[in-house]
């Protein structure tokens, strides 16, 4: 299944929605295609402007989904089919669909408490879900290789999908760095999805997520950690778009 894309400041973003994204992942699992999937909120697009290595990592993905509403709005100038393809929504939908044919999931990232709550929550929602394993990693620098025994542990579990919850850009570099040593067909970076589903972080109300105001909710919840990403990042995004329009 071909992934159609449009460019946002040089980053190739998929024209997709949650259902189509799940179909593509399922087809890759079926054919044993080794790839990874990135999320693209505004912060990822902005980070790619100052880091060419990061832009290369994101553009090497099998699919980079429109995780932020501003990207959906830009994408609708190209196709009316595009919808927000949000990490938690993809995770939940693929877990639901995967029950039919025994899709095996592995969760890498987050704290032990978060992973415990996450697996309990998923089992309560999806009675036939197959969870191959989970691992709460120690701190790793960006692009640092995981320990051999952890890689062996993941491979021994034989998951079909490895969900990576390290936050961007770290999770994207991690997937690219480990792609060749992990036997799992598909890896997907899902940011804070583990925390949202586990209930260890508050999620913005649905109306805020649909209207493009989730960033404001998260900023109010974690101002010291997220002020730069959202206040500086959002202004930078608008600046880059205006600059591109007048330069091109």
Residue pairs with C-beta under 8 A, 6 or more apart in sequence:
1 23
1 24
1 27
3 14
3 16
3 24
3 62
3 63
4 14
4 15
4 16
4 79
5 12
5 13
5 14
5 15
5 64
6 12
6 13
6 15
6 74
6 75
6 78
6 79
7 13
8 40
8 45
8 71
8 74
9 45
9 48
9 49
9 240
9 241
9 244
10 48
10 49
10 55
11 40
11 44
11 45
11 48
11 55
11 58
11 59
11 64
12 58
12 59
12 64
13 40
13 64
13 65
13 66
13 71
13 75
14 21
14 63
14 64
14 65
14 66
14 85
15 75
15 78
15 79
15 81
15 82
16 24
16 63
16 65
16 66
16 81
16 82
16 83
16 85
17 81
17 82
17 83
17 84
17 85
18 83
18 85
18 86
18 89
18 90
18 93
19 93
21 37
21 63
21 65
21 85
21 90
22 90
22 93
22 94
22 97
24 62
24 63
25 37
25 90
25 94
25 161
25 186
25 188
26 94
26 97
26 98
26 103
27 33
28 35
28 62
28 185
28 186
29 103
29 160
29 161
29 185
29 186
32 185
33 62
33 185
33 186
34 179
34 184
34 185
34 186
35 61
35 62
35 63
35 179
35 185
35 186
35 187
36 61
36 62
36 172
36 175
36 176
36 179
36 186
36 187
36 188
36 189
37 61
37 62
37 63
37 64
37 65
37 186
37 187
37 188
37 189
38 44
38 57
38 58
38 61
38 63
38 64
38 65
38 168
38 172
38 175
38 189
39 64
39 65
39 67
39 85
39 86
39 87
39 168
39 189
39 190
39 191
40 58
40 64
40 65
40 66
40 67
40 68
40 71
41 67
41 68
41 71
41 168
41 191
42 68
42 70
42 71
42 215
42 233
42 234
42 237
43 68
43 168
43 229
43 230
43 233
44 58
44 67
44 168
44 169
44 172
45 71
45 237
45 240
46 233
46 236
46 237
46 240
47 54
47 168
47 169
48 54
48 55
48 58
49 55
49 236
49 240
51 169
54 169
54 172
54 173
57 169
57 172
57 173
57 176
58 64
58 172
60 176
61 172
61 175
62 186
65 85
65 87
65 90
66 72
66 75
66 82
66 83
66 84
66 85
67 84
67 85
67 86
67 87
67 191
68 84
68 212
68 215
69 84
69 209
69 210
69 211
69 212
69 214
70 212
70 237
72 82
72 83
72 84
73 212
75 82
76 82
84 209
84 210
86 209
87 188
87 189
87 190
87 191
87 192
87 193
88 190
88 193
88 196
88 197
88 203
90 188
90 190
91 163
91 188
91 190
91 193
91 197
92 125
92 197
94 103
94 161
95 103
95 105
95 122
95 125
95 126
95 129
96 125
96 126
97 103
98 105
98 129
98 130
98 160
98 161
99 126
99 127
99 128
99 129
102 130
103 130
103 160
103 161
104 130
104 131
104 132
104 157
104 158
104 159
104 160
104 161
105 122
105 129
105 130
105 131
105 132
105 159
105 160
105 161
105 163
106 131
106 132
106 133
106 134
106 135
106 154
106 157
106 159
106 161
106 162
106 163
106 184
107 115
107 118
107 119
107 131
107 133
107 134
107 135
107 163
107 165
107 194
108 134
108 135
108 137
108 154
108 162
108 163
108 164
108 165
108 166
109 136
109 137
109 163
109 164
109 165
109 166
109 171
109 194
110 118
110 136
110 165
110 194
110 195
110 198
110 200
111 136
111 200
112 136
113 198
113 200
114 136
114 194
114 195
114 198
114 200
115 134
115 135
115 136
115 194
115 198
116 198
117 198
117 199
117 200
118 134
118 194
118 197
118 198
119 131
119 134
121 197
121 198
121 199
122 129
122 131
122 197
123 129
123 131
132 157
132 158
132 159
133 153
133 154
133 157
133 159
135 150
135 153
135 154
137 146
137 150
137 166
140 146
140 174
142 169
142 170
142 173
142 174
143 173
143 174
143 176
143 177
144 177
145 177
145 178
145 181
146 174
146 178
151 178
151 181
151 182
154 162
154 182
154 184
155 182
155 183
155 184
158 183
158 184
159 184
160 184
160 185
160 186
161 184
161 185
161 186
161 187
161 188
162 182
162 184
162 186
162 187
162 188
163 187
163 188
163 190
163 193
163 194
164 171
164 174
164 175
164 187
164 188
164 189
164 190
165 171
165 189
165 190
165 191
165 192
165 193
165 194
165 195
166 174
166 189
167 191
167 192
168 189
168 191
171 189
171 190
171 191
172 189
174 189
175 187
175 189
178 187
179 187
192 201
194 200
195 201
196 203
201 221
202 217
202 221
203 209
204 213
204 214
204 217
204 218
205 217
208 214
208 216
208 217
215 230
215 234
216 230
218 226
218 230
219 226
219 227
219 230
219 231
